[in-house]
């Protein structure tokens, strides 16, 4: 969905106006720029061995989240420094990407506050 879509504006509860946002024309190049700038790149993958709360979120990070149906492309997943999972109960196949992002961002905030 487009960043300026009215549903996006409504769903962000005003944060849209407080955070810098951009659309990448070449996501692989953006990931490489982040890595070259010293950021850790974290991919969310259901097959990962680490959980998202086992990562040190004190350092600058780029989080790669796939969509609910297809997940991340193999090319993007391979670019990550670390892969993490969000443990789910048996029978739960996946999480909405907004929920996955919220869980991870709250963990980042928790670690950085402590």
PyMOL CGO cylinders between C-alpha atoms (Angstrom):
from pymol import cmd
from pymol.cgo import CYLINDER

trace = [
    CYLINDER, 0.00, 0.00, 0.00, 1.18, 3.54, -0.63, 0.3, 1, 1, 1, 1, 1, 1,
    CYLINDER, 1.18, 3.54, -0.63, 2.55, 5.54, 2.30, 0.3, 1, 1, 1, 1, 1, 1,
    CYLINDER, 2.55, 5.54, 2.30, 0.08, 8.35, 1.69, 0.3, 1, 1, 1, 1, 1, 1,
    CYLINDER, 0.08, 8.35, 1.69, -2.97, 6.08, 1.48, 0.3, 1, 1, 1, 1, 1, 1,
    CYLINDER, -2.97, 6.08, 1.48, -5.69, 7.37, 3.86, 0.3, 1, 1, 1, 1, 1, 1,
    CYLINDER, -5.69, 7.37, 3.86, -5.89, 3.94, 5.53, 0.3, 1, 1, 1, 1, 1, 1,
    CYLINDER, -5.89, 3.94, 5.53, -2.16, 4.10, 6.30, 0.3, 1, 1, 1, 1, 1, 1,
    CYLINDER, -2.16, 4.10, 6.30, -2.53, 7.56, 7.79, 0.3, 1, 1, 1, 1, 1, 1,
    CYLINDER, -2.53, 7.56, 7.79, -5.43, 6.44, 9.95, 0.3, 1, 1, 1, 1, 1, 1,
    CYLINDER, -5.43, 6.44, 9.95, -3.74, 3.20, 11.06, 0.3, 1, 1, 1, 1, 1, 1,
    CYLINDER, -3.74, 3.20, 11.06, -0.57, 4.92, 12.21, 0.3, 1, 1, 1, 1, 1, 1,
    CYLINDER, -0.57, 4.92, 12.21, -2.45, 7.07, 14.70, 0.3, 1, 1, 1, 1, 1, 1,
    CYLINDER, -2.45, 7.07, 14.70, -0.43, 10.16, 13.88, 0.3, 1, 1, 1, 1, 1, 1,
    CYLINDER, -0.43, 10.16, 13.88, 3.02, 8.54, 13.92, 0.3, 1, 1, 1, 1, 1, 1,
    CYLINDER, 3.02, 8.54, 13.92, 3.15, 8.94, 10.14, 0.3, 1, 1, 1, 1, 1, 1,
    CYLINDER, 3.15, 8.94, 10.14, 3.82, 12.64, 10.73, 0.3, 1, 1, 1, 1, 1, 1,
    CYLINDER, 3.82, 12.64, 10.73, 6.55, 12.06, 13.33, 0.3, 1, 1, 1, 1, 1, 1,
    CYLINDER, 6.55, 12.06, 13.33, 8.77, 9.45, 11.67, 0.3, 1, 1, 1, 1, 1, 1,
    CYLINDER, 8.77, 9.45, 11.67, 10.91, 9.79, 8.57, 0.3, 1, 1, 1, 1, 1, 1,
    CYLINDER, 10.91, 9.79, 8.57, 9.62, 7.51, 5.81, 0.3, 1, 1, 1, 1, 1, 1,
    CYLINDER, 9.62, 7.51, 5.81, 10.73, 6.68, 2.34, 0.3, 1, 1, 1, 1, 1, 1,
    CYLINDER, 10.73, 6.68, 2.34, 10.00, 4.21, -0.43, 0.3, 1, 1, 1, 1, 1, 1,
    CYLINDER, 10.00, 4.21, -0.43, 12.98, 2.31, -1.77, 0.3, 1, 1, 1, 1, 1, 1,
    CYLINDER, 12.98, 2.31, -1.77, 13.20, 1.99, -5.52, 0.3, 1, 1, 1, 1, 1, 1,
    CYLINDER, 13.20, 1.99, -5.52, 15.81, -0.78, -5.12, 0.3, 1, 1, 1, 1, 1, 1,
    CYLINDER, 15.81, -0.78, -5.12, 15.41, -2.65, -1.83, 0.3, 1, 1, 1, 1, 1, 1,
    CYLINDER, 15.41, -2.65, -1.83, 18.56, -4.75, -2.27, 0.3, 1, 1, 1, 1, 1, 1,
    CYLINDER, 18.56, -4.75, -2.27, 20.62, -1.59, -2.77, 0.3, 1, 1, 1, 1, 1, 1,
    CYLINDER, 20.62, -1.59, -2.77, 19.00, -0.04, 0.31, 0.3, 1, 1, 1, 1, 1, 1,
    CYLINDER, 19.00, -0.04, 0.31, 19.90, -3.11, 2.39, 0.3, 1, 1, 1, 1, 1, 1,
    CYLINDER, 19.90, -3.11, 2.39, 23.50, -2.93, 1.16, 0.3, 1, 1, 1, 1, 1, 1,
    CYLINDER, 23.50, -2.93, 1.16, 23.68, 0.78, 2.04, 0.3, 1, 1, 1, 1, 1, 1,
    CYLINDER, 23.68, 0.78, 2.04, 22.41, 0.01, 5.53, 0.3, 1, 1, 1, 1, 1, 1,
    CYLINDER, 22.41, 0.01, 5.53, 25.03, -2.70, 5.99, 0.3, 1, 1, 1, 1, 1, 1,
    CYLINDER, 25.03, -2.70, 5.99, 27.80, -0.41, 4.73, 0.3, 1, 1, 1, 1, 1, 1,
    CYLINDER, 27.80, -0.41, 4.73, 26.63, 2.22, 7.22, 0.3, 1, 1, 1, 1, 1, 1,
    CYLINDER, 26.63, 2.22, 7.22, 27.14, -0.29, 10.05, 0.3, 1, 1, 1, 1, 1, 1,
    CYLINDER, 27.14, -0.29, 10.05, 23.56, -1.36, 10.61, 0.3, 1, 1, 1, 1, 1, 1,
    CYLINDER, 23.56, -1.36, 10.61, 22.71, -4.95, 11.44, 0.3, 1, 1, 1, 1, 1, 1,
    CYLINDER, 22.71, -4.95, 11.44, 20.15, -6.44, 9.06, 0.3, 1, 1, 1, 1, 1, 1,
    CYLINDER, 20.15, -6.44, 9.06, 17.62, -8.73, 10.71, 0.3, 1, 1, 1, 1, 1, 1,
    CYLINDER, 17.62, -8.73, 10.71, 15.31, -10.93, 8.65, 0.3, 1, 1, 1, 1, 1, 1,
    CYLINDER, 15.31, -10.93, 8.65, 12.13, -12.47, 10.00, 0.3, 1, 1, 1, 1, 1, 1,
    CYLINDER, 12.13, -12.47, 10.00, 11.89, -16.10, 8.95, 0.3, 1, 1, 1, 1, 1, 1,
    CYLINDER, 11.89, -16.10, 8.95, 9.76, -18.87, 10.42, 0.3, 1, 1, 1, 1, 1, 1,
    CYLINDER, 9.76, -18.87, 10.42, 12.70, -21.28, 10.10, 0.3, 1, 1, 1, 1, 1, 1,
    CYLINDER, 12.70, -21.28, 10.10, 15.11, -19.11, 12.13, 0.3, 1, 1, 1, 1, 1, 1,
    CYLINDER, 15.11, -19.11, 12.13, 16.72, -20.51, 15.27, 0.3, 1, 1, 1, 1, 1, 1,
    CYLINDER, 16.72, -20.51, 15.27, 16.78, -17.27, 17.28, 0.3, 1, 1, 1, 1, 1, 1,
    CYLINDER, 16.78, -17.27, 17.28, 13.70, -15.53, 18.61, 0.3, 1, 1, 1, 1, 1, 1,
    CYLINDER, 13.70, -15.53, 18.61, 13.36, -11.79, 18.11, 0.3, 1, 1, 1, 1, 1, 1,
    CYLINDER, 13.36, -11.79, 18.11, 14.03, -11.08, 21.79, 0.3, 1, 1, 1, 1, 1, 1,
    CYLINDER, 14.03, -11.08, 21.79, 17.45, -12.82, 21.63, 0.3, 1, 1, 1, 1, 1, 1,
    CYLINDER, 17.45, -12.82, 21.63, 18.87, -10.11, 19.35, 0.3, 1, 1, 1, 1, 1, 1,
    CYLINDER, 18.87, -10.11, 19.35, 20.85, -7.18, 20.73, 0.3, 1, 1, 1, 1, 1, 1,
    CYLINDER, 20.85, -7.18, 20.73, 18.71, -4.28, 19.55, 0.3, 1, 1, 1, 1, 1, 1,
    CYLINDER, 18.71, -4.28, 19.55, 20.97, -1.60, 21.03, 0.3, 1, 1, 1, 1, 1, 1,
    CYLINDER, 20.97, -1.60, 21.03, 22.78, -1.19, 17.72, 0.3, 1, 1, 1, 1, 1, 1,
    CYLINDER, 22.78, -1.19, 17.72, 21.24, 0.44, 14.66, 0.3, 1, 1, 1, 1, 1, 1,
    CYLINDER, 21.24, 0.44, 14.66, 19.13, -2.15, 12.86, 0.3, 1, 1, 1, 1, 1, 1,
    CYLINDER, 19.13, -2.15, 12.86, 17.20, -2.69, 9.66, 0.3, 1, 1, 1, 1, 1, 1,
    CYLINDER, 17.20, -2.69, 9.66, 14.35, -5.19, 10.00, 0.3, 1, 1, 1, 1, 1, 1,
    CYLINDER, 14.35, -5.19, 10.00, 13.22, -7.12, 6.94, 0.3, 1, 1, 1, 1, 1, 1,
    CYLINDER, 13.22, -7.12, 6.94, 9.61, -8.30, 7.15, 0.3, 1, 1, 1, 1, 1, 1,
    CYLINDER, 9.61, -8.30, 7.15, 7.91, -10.34, 4.46, 0.3, 1, 1, 1, 1, 1, 1,
    CYLINDER, 7.91, -10.34, 4.46, 4.25, -10.40, 3.66, 0.3, 1, 1, 1, 1, 1, 1,
    CYLINDER, 4.25, -10.40, 3.66, 1.95, -12.90, 5.31, 0.3, 1, 1, 1, 1, 1, 1,
    CYLINDER, 1.95, -12.90, 5.31, 1.53, -15.17, 2.31, 0.3, 1, 1, 1, 1, 1, 1,
    CYLINDER, 1.53, -15.17, 2.31, 4.95, -15.28, 0.68, 0.3, 1, 1, 1, 1, 1, 1,
    CYLINDER, 4.95, -15.28, 0.68, 7.36, -14.07, 3.34, 0.3, 1, 1, 1, 1, 1, 1,
    CYLINDER, 7.36, -14.07, 3.34, 10.73, -12.62, 2.37, 0.3, 1, 1, 1, 1, 1, 1,
    CYLINDER, 10.73, -12.62, 2.37, 12.33, -13.39, -0.95, 0.3, 1, 1, 1, 1, 1, 1,
    CYLINDER, 12.33, -13.39, -0.95, 15.29, -15.77, -0.69, 0.3, 1, 1, 1, 1, 1, 1,
    CYLINDER, 15.29, -15.77, -0.69, 17.56, -13.01, -2.04, 0.3, 1, 1, 1, 1, 1, 1,
    CYLINDER, 17.56, -13.01, -2.04, 16.61, -10.57, 0.73, 0.3, 1, 1, 1, 1, 1, 1,
    CYLINDER, 16.61, -10.57, 0.73, 16.76, -13.25, 3.42, 0.3, 1, 1, 1, 1, 1, 1,
    CYLINDER, 16.76, -13.25, 3.42, 20.30, -14.13, 2.30, 0.3, 1, 1, 1, 1, 1, 1,
    CYLINDER, 20.30, -14.13, 2.30, 21.39, -10.51, 2.74, 0.3, 1, 1, 1, 1, 1, 1,
    CYLINDER, 21.39, -10.51, 2.74, 20.52, -10.53, 6.45, 0.3, 1, 1, 1, 1, 1, 1,
    CYLINDER, 20.52, -10.53, 6.45, 23.16, -10.74, 9.16, 0.3, 1, 1, 1, 1, 1, 1,
    CYLINDER, 23.16, -10.74, 9.16, 20.75, -12.58, 11.44, 0.3, 1, 1, 1, 1, 1, 1,
    CYLINDER, 20.75, -12.58, 11.44, 17.40, -14.30, 11.06, 0.3, 1, 1, 1, 1, 1, 1,
    CYLINDER, 17.40, -14.30, 11.06, 14.79, -14.34, 13.81, 0.3, 1, 1, 1, 1, 1, 1,
    CYLINDER, 14.79, -14.34, 13.81, 11.42, -15.92, 14.34, 0.3, 1, 1, 1, 1, 1, 1,
    CYLINDER, 11.42, -15.92, 14.34, 8.32, -15.04, 16.29, 0.3, 1, 1, 1, 1, 1, 1,
    CYLINDER, 8.32, -15.04, 16.29, 7.24, -18.23, 18.06, 0.3, 1, 1, 1, 1, 1, 1,
    CYLINDER, 7.24, -18.23, 18.06, 3.65, -19.17, 17.33, 0.3, 1, 1, 1, 1, 1, 1,
    CYLINDER, 3.65, -19.17, 17.33, 1.30, -21.63, 18.98, 0.3, 1, 1, 1, 1, 1, 1,
    CYLINDER, 1.30, -21.63, 18.98, 0.63, -24.89, 17.15, 0.3, 1, 1, 1, 1, 1, 1,
    CYLINDER, 0.63, -24.89, 17.15, -1.96, -24.39, 14.43, 0.3, 1, 1, 1, 1, 1, 1,
    CYLINDER, -1.96, -24.39, 14.43, -1.14, -20.71, 13.91, 0.3, 1, 1, 1, 1, 1, 1,
    CYLINDER, -1.14, -20.71, 13.91, 0.37, -20.37, 10.46, 0.3, 1, 1, 1, 1, 1, 1,
    CYLINDER, 0.37, -20.37, 10.46, 1.46, -16.73, 10.37, 0.3, 1, 1, 1, 1, 1, 1,
    CYLINDER, 1.46, -16.73, 10.37, 1.05, -13.23, 11.73, 0.3, 1, 1, 1, 1, 1, 1,
    CYLINDER, 1.05, -13.23, 11.73, -0.08, -10.11, 9.97, 0.3, 1, 1, 1, 1, 1, 1,
    CYLINDER, -0.08, -10.11, 9.97, 3.03, -8.07, 9.08, 0.3, 1, 1, 1, 1, 1, 1,
    CYLINDER, 3.03, -8.07, 9.08, 1.82, -5.13, 11.18, 0.3, 1, 1, 1, 1, 1, 1,
    CYLINDER, 1.82, -5.13, 11.18, 1.56, -7.37, 14.26, 0.3, 1, 1, 1, 1, 1, 1,
    CYLINDER, 1.56, -7.37, 14.26, 4.99, -8.86, 13.58, 0.3, 1, 1, 1, 1, 1, 1,
    CYLINDER, 4.99, -8.86, 13.58, 6.49, -5.39, 13.22, 0.3, 1, 1, 1, 1, 1, 1,
    CYLINDER, 6.49, -5.39, 13.22, 4.81, -4.18, 16.40, 0.3, 1, 1, 1, 1, 1, 1,
    CYLINDER, 4.81, -4.18, 16.40, 6.18, -7.10, 18.44, 0.3, 1, 1, 1, 1, 1, 1,
    CYLINDER, 6.18, -7.10, 18.44, 9.69, -6.52, 17.21, 0.3, 1, 1, 1, 1, 1, 1,
    CYLINDER, 9.69, -6.52, 17.21, 9.60, -2.74, 17.63, 0.3, 1, 1, 1, 1, 1, 1,
    CYLINDER, 9.60, -2.74, 17.63, 8.31, -3.08, 21.18, 0.3, 1, 1, 1, 1, 1, 1,
    CYLINDER, 8.31, -3.08, 21.18, 11.25, -5.39, 21.94, 0.3, 1, 1, 1, 1, 1, 1,
    CYLINDER, 11.25, -5.39, 21.94, 13.64, -2.83, 20.47, 0.3, 1, 1, 1, 1, 1, 1,
    CYLINDER, 13.64, -2.83, 20.47, 12.10, -0.17, 22.70, 0.3, 1, 1, 1, 1, 1, 1,
    CYLINDER, 12.10, -0.17, 22.70, 12.20, -2.44, 25.75, 0.3, 1, 1, 1, 1, 1, 1,
    CYLINDER, 12.20, -2.44, 25.75, 15.89, -3.21, 25.32, 0.3, 1, 1, 1, 1, 1, 1,
    CYLINDER, 15.89, -3.21, 25.32, 16.85, 0.38, 24.63, 0.3, 1, 1, 1, 1, 1, 1,
    CYLINDER, 16.85, 0.38, 24.63, 15.03, 1.63, 27.72, 0.3, 1, 1, 1, 1, 1, 1,
    CYLINDER, 15.03, 1.63, 27.72, 16.66, -0.90, 30.05, 0.3, 1, 1, 1, 1, 1, 1,
]
cmd.load_cgo(trace, "trace")
